[in-house]
Structure formats: C-alpha cells, structure tokens
Amino acid sequence: MLDFLLYVGIVASIYGIAAISLNLQAGVGGLLNFGQVAFFGLGAYGVGIASHRGLPLWMGVVGGIVAAALAGAAVGRLGRTLLADYWAIATLALAELLRLVFLNEEWLARGADGIGSIPGLWGAVSGTWRDVAILATVVSILVVVYLVAERLTKVQFGRVARLMREQPNLAAALGYDIVKVKVRVMMVGAAIAATGGALLTTYISFIGPGQLLPVDTFLVWAIIVVGGMGNHLGVIVGAVVVNLIYLGTRFANDYAKLDANTAASLRLLLVGLILMAFLMFRTNGLVPERLRTVDADGG
C-alpha cells in the first residue's frame, strides 16, 4: 500500500506540474490548447534522446525545455491568423504530428520501440527509499513551479493575460500586442510542461510514442477542470484527486478480473464521467479562481 501511495504521489506531482503549465495557458490566458502533450513530450524525449546519444541528462532536460519553449512560441504565432476554435484544433493536430515524427523516424528516437534504460533519479538508492527520495524531489520542483506560476499570475504578465482572456478587444485597444502576449504565455507554459515530461521519463526510465497520445492531454484538462481553472493551487488538488481515481481503480482488476484494455477504457470512462459532472454542476472546480477586486475609491 505504501508503494502505491508513493507512486500516486509522484505521478500526481508530475501531472500537477503539467496542469499548472496548461492552467497558465488556458485558465489564465484563455488559450484552448488541446496539444499540451506535445510540450510534455518534448521534455520527455529530450531526456530520452540525450540518454540514447550518451549525453549528460541535464543537457537533455535543458534541450527539451528550450525546444518546448520554441515550439510554444511557434504555436502562439498561429494566433495571428486563426480564430480561437481553429487554433485549438491546430494545437491538437500539431501534437499528433509530433507523435508521428517520433513514431516513424527511427534514427531520431528508435521509432515505435521507444528509448528505454534511461538513468533515473536517485539511481544509487533502491527500494522504497528511492521512491521517497523521488517524491521529495518532484514535490520540491512542483512547489517551485507553483510559486513561479503564482508570481507570474499576480504581476503584469498575469494581469495582461487575464485581460486577454476576458476582453481581448479591450486589451488590444489599450495597446497590448495580443500575439506577443499569446507567444509569451505559450512559451512559459510549454517550458513548464517540458519540465514535467523530463521528470516522468527519469522516473519510469522509458519514453515512446505511446506516451504522446491525445488522452494524456485529456487527463491534464480533466485535472484543471476538476481542480479549478485559473487557480494554481486548485489544479494541484485536481491532480491528486484525478490520479487517485485514475490509478486507484486499477485495484478493481483484482475483483472484476478484467483484461488490461477493458480496465483502461473503464478508467478513462470514469474520469470522463467525473469531468462531465464538474462541467455540469460545479463549473468552477473544487478550488475556484479568486479574482482580486478593487473598490471604486481605490481600496
């Protein structure tokens, strides 16, 4: 039981990082990004490719974060010519395009076989203590990411992003370049997502195209909807709740004797039902966003 709780804590913390990145983009900036797994995957593959080429892992982490930030900037630039709904579809298509590149270009990352035997965090420690050390490391990084996201949300960066979300025409009338704002928000969110991807790869010591499926973006969206869009603390709560449900239902196999594919489908169905329930009955999530109000007298 302890090993399972440690596993859930590690995975929930990693997905909490990914959720904060999407929350900056969608919750704060109002950018409907349906291809978040692409940025997550660039960070993951950065570590995998570095390991495959015999390079230090830190180079892979940095390379993945830089690649994700550049990809985020490119995606943000699409906002010049595409309306919000078409832009959202384009992000989904770009994520699938990236997955197909890694799937078919074997010279890059071993194609469908993926990259295994990647050195993990705290490799010198074994057993339960290794998971404890990994959990402490991942939670520490999650806390740093949370504090950075909170700071960015409260300064001019976040205020302009929220204005773009609520009143884009007003933001443009006040002289803000909407495209530049989108680019900055996408770059920051992409870099954070890549950090989460790198952590997941070092934890499971493997990365393959099967980990870049749209369902992973769906899970992150479920996390921020359940937790509370626009509230970074809320999405961390959502990450814990969704992962407890998603991973905890694996115990049902011990009683229902379901095959792996059926069990996986039922887990996604359960998460989908929970997501629909929140969209219908609690749209603000478990921890709603709290906007600062200013009185007319300036107080």
N, C-alpha and C positions, 0 to 999 in steps of 0.2 A: 504493500500500500504506500509506503514511504517513497519508493522508487517511482511509482506512478504520479504521486503528488509533485515530486521534483520535476518529473518530465512535463507535467501540465504547467508548472510554474515557469519552466524555461521556455516552452513553446508559447505560452501566453505572453511572456515578456517580449519575445521576439516579434510576435504579431502585434503587441502593443506599440512597438516602435514603428512597424509598418502602418498601423492605424493612425498614429499621430501624424505621419507623413501625409496620408490621404486626408486627414482632418484639416491640415493646413490648406490643402488644395481645394477640397470640396466643402468642408464645414466652415472654414474662414473665408476662403476666396470664392466659393460658389462655382468652382470648376469641376464639372462632372467627368471625372477621369475614370473610365472603365478599363484602362490598361495599366493599372498600378503594378501588376505582376511583372511588367517589363522592367521597371526600375529596380524592383526587388531582385529580379533575375540577373540584372547586370552586376549587382553587387555580389550575388552568389557565384556567378560564372567568373567574375574577376578573381576570386579566391581559387576557384577550381582550375582555371587556366594557369594561374601562377604556379600552383602545385604541380600541374601536368608538365610545365616547362622547366621545373626545377628552380623557380624563383622564390625569394622570400615571400611569405604570405602577406606581410604588410604592404608589399608592392601591389599585390592583387586587391587588397582592401582599398588602397588609395586609387588604383586604376579603375576599379569598379565604381567607386563614388564619383570620380571625375567623369567617367563615361555616362553614368546615370544623369549627372547634372547637365552635361551637354545634350543628352537626349531630351531631358526635360525642357531645356531652352528651345530645342527644335520643335517640340510638341507645342510649347507655348506660342511660338511664332505662327502656328497654324490658325491661331485666333484672329489673325488679320483678315482671313478670307472665309472662315467657316462660322456659321451660327452655332449656338451652344449645343443643340441636339446633334448636328452633324459632326461637330468637334468631338463629342463624346463617343460617337460611333467610330470616328477616325482613331481615337486612342485605343479602342478595342482591337481594331484592325492592325495597328502598329505593333501591339503586344503579340498578336498571333504571328505577325511577320517575323518578329524576333525569334519566337519559338521555332518557327520553320527553318530559320537560318541555322540555329544551333542543332536542329534535328538532322539537317541534310549535309551540312559542311563538316565532314568528319575530321578534316585537317585542323579545324579550329578547336573543337572540344569533344572529339570522339563520337560525334553524332548521337544516334539513339542509345548507344551504350552508356553515355554519360561519363563522368570522371569520378572515380572512387579512390579510396585510401588517402583521402585528404587529411593532413595533420590537423588534429582538433585542439580545442582549448584544453589546457591543463592535462596534456597527454602523459605527463610523468606521474599523475595521480590516478589511482584505479578505484573501481567500485563506486559505492555511494558517495564517498568523499569527493570524487571527481564531479559528480552531478551537483553536489552542494557548492563546490567552487565555481562551476559554470553558472549556476543560478545566481550566485552573488555577483559575478562579473556582468551577466546580462542585465540583472536588475539595476546595477550601478549605471550601466550605459543607458538604460531606459529612463532613469531619474535625470541624467544629464540631458537627454533628448527632450524630456518633458519640460525641464527648466528653460532650455533654449527656446522651445516652441512657445511657452508661456510668455517669455520675454519678447519674442518677435511679435506675438499677437497684441501685446499691450503698447508697443511703440508705433511709430508712424507706419512702418511696414504693415502691421496688422490692421491699423485703422483704415488705411487706403484699401487693403484687400477686402475688408468688410464693406466698405463703401462701394467697391466694385461689385460685390455680391448683391447688395441691396438696391443700389441706384447707379448702374453703370453710366447712364447718360449724365447724371449729375457729376460723377467722378470725371468724366471727360470734359464737362463744362467748366470744372474747377481747374483744368489744366493738366490733369494726370494722363499720362500715356497708358491707355488700357493694355495695349500689347506688351509694353515693358513690365507692367505690374504682373500680368499673366506669366511672363517669362521668369520673373524673379520667384514668384510663388511656386511655379513648377520646378524650378531648379532646386530650391531649398527642400521641397517635399521629396523630389527624386533622390537627392543625396541622402536624406534620412532613410528612405526606403531601401537604398542600396546597403546602408549600414546593417539594417535588419537582415537582408539577404546574405551578407557576408557572415553574420553571426550564425544563421541557420546552417550554412554549409560547413562551417567549422565544427558545429555541434553534431551533425549527422554524418560528416565526412564523405558526403556524396552530393553531386548536382547533375541533373539530367533534364532533358526537355519536358519530361512528365511533370516536373515541378513548376512549369510555367503555364499551366492551363488557366483558362478564364475563371474556373471555380475558385482559385486562390484569391483573385480579385473580389469575387462574390463574398468570400468569407470576411475579407477586410471591410467590405461595405456593410456586411451584417454587424460587424463589431462596432462601427461608428454609429450606425442607426440605433442599435440596442443601447450603446453607452450614452449617446447624446451628441449629435453633430454640433461642431463649434466649441465643444468643451473637451480639452485635452485630458483632464482627469477622468471625465466620463468615458472616453474611448479606452482608457486603461481598464476601467471597471468592465466595460463591454468585452475587452479581450479576455479577461478572466472568466466571465460568465459564458461567453460563446465557446471558448476552448474547453471549459469544464463539461459543457453539454456535448460538444462535438467529439471530444476524446473520451469522455466518461461513458458514452453509450457503447463503447467497444466491449464493456463488460456484459452487454446484452447477448453477445455471441456465446457466452458461457451457458446461457439458459435457453436461448432460442435456437441454437445450433444453425445459424445462418451462414451461407457461404460469404466469402470476403466481398464480392461485388455487390451482393444484395445488402449486406450490412453497411457498406459505404454509401450506397444510394439512400438507404433509410436515414443515415446520419445527416446527409445533405437535405433530405426532405424535412427532417425535424428542424434543422436550422432555418430552412425556408419558411416553415410554418411560424416559427418564432418571429422571424423578420416581418412577415405579413401582419402578425398580431400587433407588433410595435408600430408598424406603418398605419394601422387602422385605429388603434386605441391609445397609443402613447407615442405620438409622433416626435416628441422632444427627447425621448430616450430616458434612461434611468437617472442620468445626471444632466438636466437641461442646461443649455447655454445661458449664461447670465451676462447681458449687455450692460455696460455702465451707463447710467443715466445722469444727465446734467440738468439741474433746475434752470428756470429762466433767469434767475438772479445770479447764476454762475456758481451756485453751491453744489 
